[in-house]
Amino acid sequence: GDSVTQMEGPVTLSEEAFLTINCTYTATGYPSLFWYVQYPGEGLQLLLKATKADDKGSNKGFEATYRKETTSFHLEKGSVQVSDSAVYFCALRRSSGGGADGLTFGKGTHLIIQP
Amino acid sequence: EPEVTQTPSHQVTQMGQEVILRCVPISNHLYFYWYRQILGQKVEFLVSFYNNEISEKSEIFDDQFSVERPDGSNFTLKIRSTKLEDSAMYFCASSENSWELFFGEGSRLTVL
């Protein structure tokens, strides 16, 4: 079945450091890929998405590129801030044409940014 | 900004008891979902709901689970006879178009 694997956390960085959170997936066909973020005390929020190979999703300085050849969707940010401290979830959905298919999530990576 | 709200935020119950978790989705959304996360594990899909019926459900969503949209605003998850392994954080989500899901803060269920 479908699965998503993320790097284990917590990941602790200093402010202004470069961030990479690895995500790889296993799925049949052409899934859509997502990164969700959960700030302390809040629900999961969509951070960015990509629906086909080589698409780059970006938002709030974060980027991720859909790499079909390596089945990866790594999250990157050039200079992190304390406010980026949160749990980040990589996810996929099998259907690319809408519908109510469920998302398959990774375990989440807890990111801690120190001032 | 509209948001998905869930109640209760934390519920403690005895094994074998029935539990109802409540969700108020964003008002113009048409797609509704329940997910759960057991501590230290992945966020797992339970069920999706559209047009007043279940669209998809996972293997986890067995006969002890049910969902309902009783009054056009609430979306509930009922667990008929809770087991220890049902202890988890349960997330409700809604979507206008099934693409971007908006999640609630979660309801933590502890089964003793």
Interface residues (C-beta under 8 A of the other chain):
Chain A: V4 Y36 G41 E42 G43 L44 Q45 L46 K49 F89 A91 G98 G99 A100 D101 G102 L103 T104 F105 G106 K107 G108
Chain B: E3 V4 Y31 Y33 Y35 G40 Q41 K42 V43 E44 F45 L46 V47 S48 F49 Y50 S55 E56 S58 F91 A93 N97 S98 W99 E100 L101 F102 F103 G104 E105 G106
